[in-house]
Amino acid sequence: MTLKLATTLDGRIATRTGESQWITGAESRLSVHGLRAQHDGVLVGIGTALADDPQLTVRGLALPGNSQPHRIILDTHLRLPPHAQVFEPDSGSVFVLCGLEAAASERRRVLEQSGAVILSCQLDADGHVEIESALAQLAAQRLTSIFVEGGGSVASAFLRARLVDRLEWFRAPLIIGGDGLAAVSSLGVDQLLDGIRFKRMGVRNSGADIWETYELEA
Ligand SMILES: NC(=O)c1ccc[n+]([C@@H]2O[C@H](COP(=O)([O-])OP(=O)(O)OC[C@H]3O[C@@H](n4cnc5c(N)ncnc54)[C@H](OP(=O)(O)O)[C@@H]3O)[C@@H](O)[C@H]2O)c1
């Protein structure tokens, strides 16, 4: 699983009002589209889907056979609007992963009419879609390489489950302060030894930004 983060120098992914477009520059954003193209699916949480209404497609690059990666939303209660932009492209599927209760509700039919494929999952202790259950459902659809694009809650959920083996981190020369939204929300780490350690595999300039690639340390 690859986690992408586009942050300020002080590790924030949005201002305190939720504005995140755009923290990083055009060159970094084009690289993100290239990374999307290398994966089976591009995944975000419903918080990001509601805040940014993203398309989650590859744009600005030639795609063989116009084969867009699939779009994936973690959305326990099926809050995704039926006219969300994620439904607009006519290639690839939109998978919405929800809880069993929502999967039995009228919301399911509404989203299916928009073209969503609804996959019902177990819930975790916090009442959100359980990440392992979501990945099992996606694997059953032959989606095994997932590009996780956030936001902070979903990034933490994947990290907490120790399911991120690669990080693509774009860092802009900007500081917005501790009241901005953290790239990774709480992990409950008390000791440094309990942190998740990565090994840096590459660092390069990306316009005014820095693009770092990390792999999980064995
Ligand atoms: N700079 C960047 O790279 C970047 C990227 C993405 C987003 N953003 C910004 O980040 C903000 C959104 O971040 P966010 O943290 O509020 O939202 P988020 O991580 O996108 O979505 C969180 C929501 O996802 C749902 N969810 C389902 N299963 C989950 C699980 N296992 N763990 C955690 N959440 C789960 C939960 O709602 P339910 O339980 O109702 O399903 C939860 O409230 C926006 O301001 C956006 O602009 C920035």
PDBQT file of the ligand as one rigid body, heavy atoms in Angstrom, charges set to zero:
ROOT
HETATM    1  N1  LIG A 301      -2.699  17.718   1.391  1.00  0.00    +0.000 N 
HETATM    2  C1  LIG A 301      -3.104  16.482   1.160  1.00  0.00    +0.000 C 
HETATM    3  O1  LIG A 301      -2.329  15.620   0.719  1.00  0.00    +0.000 OA
HETATM    4  C2  LIG A 301      -4.530  16.111   1.445  1.00  0.00    +0.000 A 
HETATM    5  C3  LIG A 301      -5.013  14.898   0.943  1.00  0.00    +0.000 A 
HETATM    6  C4  LIG A 301      -6.320  14.530   1.250  1.00  0.00    +0.000 A 
HETATM    7  C5  LIG A 301      -7.110  15.361   2.027  1.00  0.00    +0.000 A 
HETATM    8  N2  LIG A 301      -6.619  16.536   2.479  1.00  0.00    +0.000 N 
HETATM    9  C6  LIG A 301      -7.460  17.374   3.349  1.00  0.00    +0.000 C 
HETATM   10  O2  LIG A 301      -7.740  16.612   4.501  1.00  0.00    +0.000 OA
HETATM   11  C7  LIG A 301      -9.024  16.990   5.001  1.00  0.00    +0.000 C 
HETATM   12  C8  LIG A 301      -9.849  15.741   5.206  1.00  0.00    +0.000 C 
HETATM   13  O3  LIG A 301      -9.188  14.904   6.133  1.00  0.00    +0.000 OA
HETATM   14  P1  LIG A 301      -9.993  14.157   7.278  1.00  0.00    +0.000 P 
HETATM   15  O4  LIG A 301      -9.010  13.503   8.172  1.00  0.00    +0.000 OA
HETATM   16  O5  LIG A 301     -10.983  15.113   7.850  1.00  0.00    +0.000 OA
HETATM   17  O6  LIG A 301     -10.862  13.116   6.453  1.00  0.00    +0.000 OA
HETATM   18  P2  LIG A 301     -10.517  11.742   5.695  1.00  0.00    +0.000 P 
HETATM   19  O7  LIG A 301      -9.343  11.070   6.312  1.00  0.00    +0.000 OA
HETATM   20  O8  LIG A 301     -10.505  11.996   4.250  1.00  0.00    +0.000 OA
HETATM   21  O9  LIG A 301     -11.851  10.935   5.986  1.00  0.00    +0.000 OA
HETATM   22  C9  LIG A 301     -12.170  10.600   7.320  1.00  0.00    +0.000 C 
HETATM   23  C10 LIG A 301     -13.486   9.892   7.337  1.00  0.00    +0.000 C 
HETATM   24  O10 LIG A 301     -13.366   8.658   6.629  1.00  0.00    +0.000 OA
HETATM   25  C11 LIG A 301     -14.290   7.750   7.180  1.00  0.00    +0.000 C 
HETATM   26  N3  LIG A 301     -13.635   6.482   7.448  1.00  0.00    +0.000 N 
HETATM   27  C12 LIG A 301     -14.106   5.267   7.060  1.00  0.00    +0.000 A 
HETATM   28  N4  LIG A 301     -13.320   4.307   7.520  1.00  0.00    +0.000 NA
HETATM   29  C13 LIG A 301     -12.328   4.899   8.220  1.00  0.00    +0.000 A 
HETATM   30  C14 LIG A 301     -11.241   4.385   8.988  1.00  0.00    +0.000 A 
HETATM   31  N5  LIG A 301     -10.976   3.092   9.095  1.00  0.00    +0.000 N 
HETATM   32  N6  LIG A 301     -10.445   5.275   9.622  1.00  0.00    +0.000 NA
HETATM   33  C15 LIG A 301     -10.660   6.606   9.531  1.00  0.00    +0.000 A 
HETATM   34  N7  LIG A 301     -11.690   7.147   8.832  1.00  0.00    +0.000 NA
HETATM   35  C16 LIG A 301     -12.525   6.283   8.185  1.00  0.00    +0.000 A 
HETATM   36  C17 LIG A 301     -14.786   8.336   8.501  1.00  0.00    +0.000 C 
HETATM   37  O11 LIG A 301     -16.132   8.772   8.336  1.00  0.00    +0.000 OA
HETATM   38  P3  LIG A 301     -17.293   7.654   8.374  1.00  0.00    +0.000 P 
HETATM   39  O12 LIG A 301     -17.062   6.805   9.598  1.00  0.00    +0.000 OA
HETATM   40  O13 LIG A 301     -18.548   8.437   8.409  1.00  0.00    +0.000 OA
HETATM   41  O14 LIG A 301     -17.135   6.870   7.136  1.00  0.00    +0.000 OA
HETATM   42  C18 LIG A 301     -13.898   9.538   8.729  1.00  0.00    +0.000 C 
HETATM   43  O15 LIG A 301     -14.558  10.618   9.348  1.00  0.00    +0.000 OA
HETATM   44  C19 LIG A 301      -9.630  17.952   4.007  1.00  0.00    +0.000 C 
HETATM   45  O16 LIG A 301      -9.453  19.270   4.477  1.00  0.00    +0.000 OA
HETATM   46  C20 LIG A 301      -8.800  17.734   2.765  1.00  0.00    +0.000 C 
HETATM   47  O17 LIG A 301      -8.731  18.911   1.978  1.00  0.00    +0.000 OA
HETATM   48  C21 LIG A 301      -5.353  16.934   2.205  1.00  0.00    +0.000 A 
ENDROOT
TORSDOF 0
